[in-house]
Amino acid sequence: MITKTYHISNFGSFAPNGVNCIDGFVTIHDSTRYVEASEEQLHKWTNSRLNAVRDAALTELANRALENWRSS
């Protein structure tokens, strides 16, 4: 599984809740499937046993909330 890491502070007040954060860093599954997924599918993936998958879904949901805020 290909992963990438980001610092939780990148999201400011839109930081996702419930991610596995180690010293401020979150490791997520690096795949375009999260950007292309429906909200329903993302919510299903937030229950994954794999931290990287769960955190990627939570991160995408936070990213969508941030984008909605930016566009308003």
Beta strands, then each sheet from edge to edge (+ up, - down):
strand 1: 3-7
strand 2: 21-22
strand 3: 25-29
sheet 1: 1+ 3- 2+
end
